[in-house]
Amino acid sequence: MEAKQFLQNVKNQLDTHILFSDRFIQHFEGMHIFERSKAQMFAELYYPHILRTRLYQASTLGIVQDEKIQFVLAEIVHDEYGLGDEAQSHMQLYRNFMQGVGCEVLAAENYEIIPELKKYISEMEELTRNGDWLSAVAAVGIASEWPIPKYYTSLLKGFRKIPNIQEKDLELFTSHVTLDVEHSRMIEEAVLPHLETASQQNRFMQGININMNARRKLLDALYERVFV
């Protein structure tokens, strides 16, 4: 399959991925009120995930030899760190959300890492440090970016039902509705020359599937912990 058509098919698959019909997403979509106690539980359980997402991109940068892809990954990591402004780093924006729902922000080691998140972390670290570089690029540059606007749009429908939540506390999520589309576009342009054969496309899909399968298990576990 021609590389551009392959990437378009990948994006179409992600847009209609079964993750978006899972009970976690559907609960956020249909929520009438998001009790603050539950919002706090979600925020604290999700925090260890937020602290690590850009580290997978940085690790992938270290195993990729193509300088154009390195450049794009470096740009994405720079964005994640607030373009050099600590107050605008994505970790800090998430801590703003935590404070907005009434959480006390503690040192990172004080937060529980549930088994499904441990599994996600393990799989992503192994892939991006020791795995196939093309699969890693797919996992961190497409699977971790392209679905996020749709995913965060669903989360925002629930977050805006938290009593007394302020829009400024949701900046991390609202900003990614547009930002991650641009990140995906940058990766697509850089990776196209490496998607010309069936073998390369299979390697790329392997990375997509590793990320999305682990993400589904994580979100289902969060549903069990927060909403059941």
MOUR-V571008 format. One record per residue. SS is DSSP state (hx for helix, st for strand, lp for the rest). PSI is psi as a letter, one per 20 degrees, with the letter a starting at -180 (* if undefined). D_CENTER is the distance of its C-alpha to the mean C-alpha in Angstrom with 2 decimals. Layout:
# MOUR-V571008
ss->SS psi->PSI d_center->D_CENTER
ss->SS psi->PSI d_center->D_CENTER
This chain:
# MOUR-V571008
ss->lp psi->q d_center->27.54
ss->lp psi->q d_center->27.34
ss->hx psi->g d_center->24.14
ss->hx psi->h d_center->23.29
ss->hx psi->h d_center->23.97
ss->hx psi->g d_center->21.84
ss->hx psi->h d_center->18.75
ss->hx psi->h d_center->19.64
ss->hx psi->h d_center->19.99
ss->hx psi->g d_center->16.55
ss->hx psi->h d_center->15.09
ss->hx psi->g d_center->17.54
ss->hx psi->h d_center->16.54
ss->hx psi->h d_center->12.86
ss->hx psi->h d_center->14.27
ss->lp psi->k d_center->16.53
ss->lp psi->q d_center->14.56
ss->hx psi->h d_center->16.11
ss->hx psi->h d_center->12.97
ss->hx psi->i d_center->13.95
ss->hx psi->j d_center->17.39
ss->lp psi->q d_center->16.57
ss->hx psi->h d_center->18.20
ss->hx psi->g d_center->15.22
ss->hx psi->g d_center->14.25
ss->hx psi->h d_center->17.98
ss->hx psi->g d_center->18.82
ss->hx psi->h d_center->16.77
ss->hx psi->h d_center->18.29
ss->hx psi->j d_center->21.74
ss->lp psi->p d_center->21.80
ss->lp psi->h d_center->25.04
ss->lp psi->q d_center->24.48
ss->st psi->n d_center->21.78
ss->lp psi->q d_center->24.05
ss->hx psi->h d_center->23.39
ss->hx psi->h d_center->23.88
ss->hx psi->h d_center->21.16
ss->hx psi->h d_center->18.80
ss->hx psi->g d_center->19.65
ss->hx psi->g d_center->19.06
ss->hx psi->g d_center->15.55
ss->hx psi->g d_center->14.80
ss->hx psi->h d_center->16.33
ss->hx psi->h d_center->14.82
ss->hx psi->i d_center->11.18
ss->hx psi->g d_center->12.23
ss->hx psi->h d_center->12.39
ss->hx psi->g d_center->8.74
ss->hx psi->h d_center->8.08
ss->lp psi->i d_center->11.00
ss->lp psi->i d_center->9.85
ss->hx psi->g d_center->6.56
ss->hx psi->i d_center->8.99
ss->hx psi->h d_center->11.60
ss->hx psi->h d_center->10.45
ss->hx psi->g d_center->10.85
ss->hx psi->h d_center->14.09
ss->hx psi->g d_center->15.27
ss->hx psi->h d_center->14.90
ss->hx psi->h d_center->16.93
ss->hx psi->i d_center->19.56
ss->hx psi->i d_center->20.18
ss->lp psi->p d_center->20.23
ss->lp psi->h d_center->23.75
ss->lp psi->o d_center->23.36
ss->hx psi->h d_center->23.62
ss->hx psi->g d_center->22.14
ss->hx psi->h d_center->18.81
ss->hx psi->g d_center->19.18
ss->hx psi->g d_center->19.82
ss->hx psi->g d_center->16.73
ss->hx psi->h d_center->14.48
ss->hx psi->g d_center->16.66
ss->hx psi->g d_center->16.29
ss->hx psi->g d_center->12.49
ss->hx psi->g d_center->12.95
ss->hx psi->g d_center->15.83
ss->hx psi->g d_center->13.94
ss->hx psi->h d_center->11.51
ss->lp psi->k d_center->14.86
ss->hx psi->k d_center->16.34
ss->hx psi->k d_center->18.55
ss->hx psi->i d_center->20.64
ss->lp psi->o d_center->20.93
ss->hx psi->h d_center->19.90
ss->hx psi->i d_center->20.17
ss->hx psi->j d_center->17.46
ss->lp psi->q d_center->14.96
ss->hx psi->h d_center->11.56
ss->hx psi->g d_center->12.64
ss->hx psi->h d_center->15.85
ss->hx psi->h d_center->14.59
ss->hx psi->h d_center->12.86
ss->hx psi->h d_center->16.26
ss->hx psi->g d_center->17.95
ss->hx psi->g d_center->16.30
ss->hx psi->g d_center->17.47
ss->hx psi->h d_center->20.88
ss->hx psi->h d_center->20.95
ss->lp psi->j d_center->20.89
ss->lp psi->j d_center->23.46
ss->lp psi->q d_center->21.78
ss->lp psi->p d_center->23.51
ss->lp psi->o d_center->21.18
ss->lp psi->r d_center->22.33
ss->lp psi->q d_center->21.85
ss->hx psi->h d_center->18.70
ss->hx psi->i d_center->20.95
ss->hx psi->i d_center->22.11
ss->lp psi->p d_center->19.04
ss->lp psi->p d_center->18.99
ss->lp psi->o d_center->16.52
ss->lp psi->q d_center->17.00
ss->hx psi->h d_center->17.89
ss->hx psi->h d_center->14.98
ss->hx psi->h d_center->12.57
ss->hx psi->g d_center->15.21
ss->hx psi->g d_center->15.10
ss->hx psi->g d_center->11.39
ss->hx psi->g d_center->12.02
ss->hx psi->g d_center->15.25
ss->hx psi->g d_center->14.20
ss->hx psi->h d_center->11.57
ss->hx psi->g d_center->14.18
ss->hx psi->g d_center->16.92
ss->hx psi->g d_center->15.47
ss->hx psi->i d_center->14.60
ss->hx psi->h d_center->17.82
ss->hx psi->i d_center->20.30
ss->lp psi->a d_center->19.18
ss->lp psi->p d_center->19.89
ss->hx psi->h d_center->18.58
ss->hx psi->h d_center->18.09
ss->hx psi->g d_center->16.02
ss->hx psi->g d_center->13.87
ss->hx psi->g d_center->13.52
ss->hx psi->g d_center->12.56
ss->hx psi->g d_center->9.81
ss->hx psi->h d_center->8.25
ss->hx psi->h d_center->9.80
ss->hx psi->g d_center->9.68
ss->hx psi->h d_center->7.71
ss->lp psi->i d_center->4.36
ss->lp psi->g d_center->6.16
ss->lp psi->g d_center->8.91
ss->lp psi->i d_center->8.03
ss->hx psi->g d_center->6.09
ss->hx psi->g d_center->9.67
ss->hx psi->g d_center->11.19
ss->hx psi->g d_center->8.90
ss->hx psi->h d_center->9.35
ss->hx psi->h d_center->12.91
ss->hx psi->g d_center->13.56
ss->hx psi->g d_center->12.46
ss->hx psi->h d_center->14.66
ss->hx psi->h d_center->17.54
ss->hx psi->g d_center->17.59
ss->hx psi->h d_center->17.03
ss->lp psi->i d_center->19.92
ss->lp psi->j d_center->22.08
ss->st psi->p d_center->21.99
ss->lp psi->p d_center->25.55
ss->lp psi->j d_center->26.10
ss->lp psi->q d_center->22.53
ss->lp psi->q d_center->22.69
ss->hx psi->h d_center->20.72
ss->hx psi->h d_center->20.37
ss->hx psi->i d_center->18.45
ss->hx psi->j d_center->15.67
ss->hx psi->h d_center->15.24
ss->hx psi->g d_center->11.69
ss->hx psi->g d_center->10.73
ss->hx psi->h d_center->13.62
ss->hx psi->h d_center->13.12
ss->hx psi->i d_center->9.74
ss->hx psi->h d_center->11.66
ss->hx psi->h d_center->13.58
ss->hx psi->g d_center->11.98
ss->hx psi->i d_center->9.26
ss->hx psi->g d_center->12.23
ss->hx psi->g d_center->14.16
ss->hx psi->g d_center->11.81
ss->hx psi->g d_center->11.91
ss->hx psi->g d_center->15.64
ss->hx psi->g d_center->16.27
ss->hx psi->g d_center->14.92
ss->hx psi->g d_center->16.89
ss->hx psi->h d_center->20.04
ss->hx psi->h d_center->19.93
ss->hx psi->i d_center->19.30
ss->hx psi->g d_center->21.80
ss->hx psi->i d_center->24.79
ss->hx psi->j d_center->23.26
ss->lp psi->k d_center->22.85
ss->lp psi->i d_center->26.53
ss->lp psi->r d_center->27.47
ss->hx psi->h d_center->26.70
ss->hx psi->g d_center->26.00
ss->hx psi->g d_center->23.38
ss->hx psi->h d_center->21.72
ss->hx psi->g d_center->21.80
ss->hx psi->g d_center->20.15
ss->hx psi->g d_center->17.34
ss->hx psi->h d_center->16.92
ss->hx psi->g d_center->17.02
ss->hx psi->g d_center->13.82
ss->hx psi->g d_center->12.11
ss->hx psi->h d_center->13.75
ss->hx psi->g d_center->13.04
ss->hx psi->g d_center->9.26
ss->hx psi->h d_center->9.76
ss->hx psi->g d_center->12.75
ss->hx psi->h d_center->11.40
ss->hx psi->g d_center->8.60
ss->hx psi->g d_center->11.63
ss->hx psi->h d_center->13.75
ss->hx psi->g d_center->11.65
ss->hx psi->h d_center->11.56
ss->hx psi->h d_center->15.21
ss->hx psi->h d_center->16.14
ss->hx psi->h d_center->14.84
ss->hx psi->g d_center->16.94
ss->hx psi->g d_center->19.86
ss->hx psi->h d_center->19.70
ss->hx psi->h d_center->19.31
ss->hx psi->i d_center->21.07
ss->lp psi->* d_center->23.63
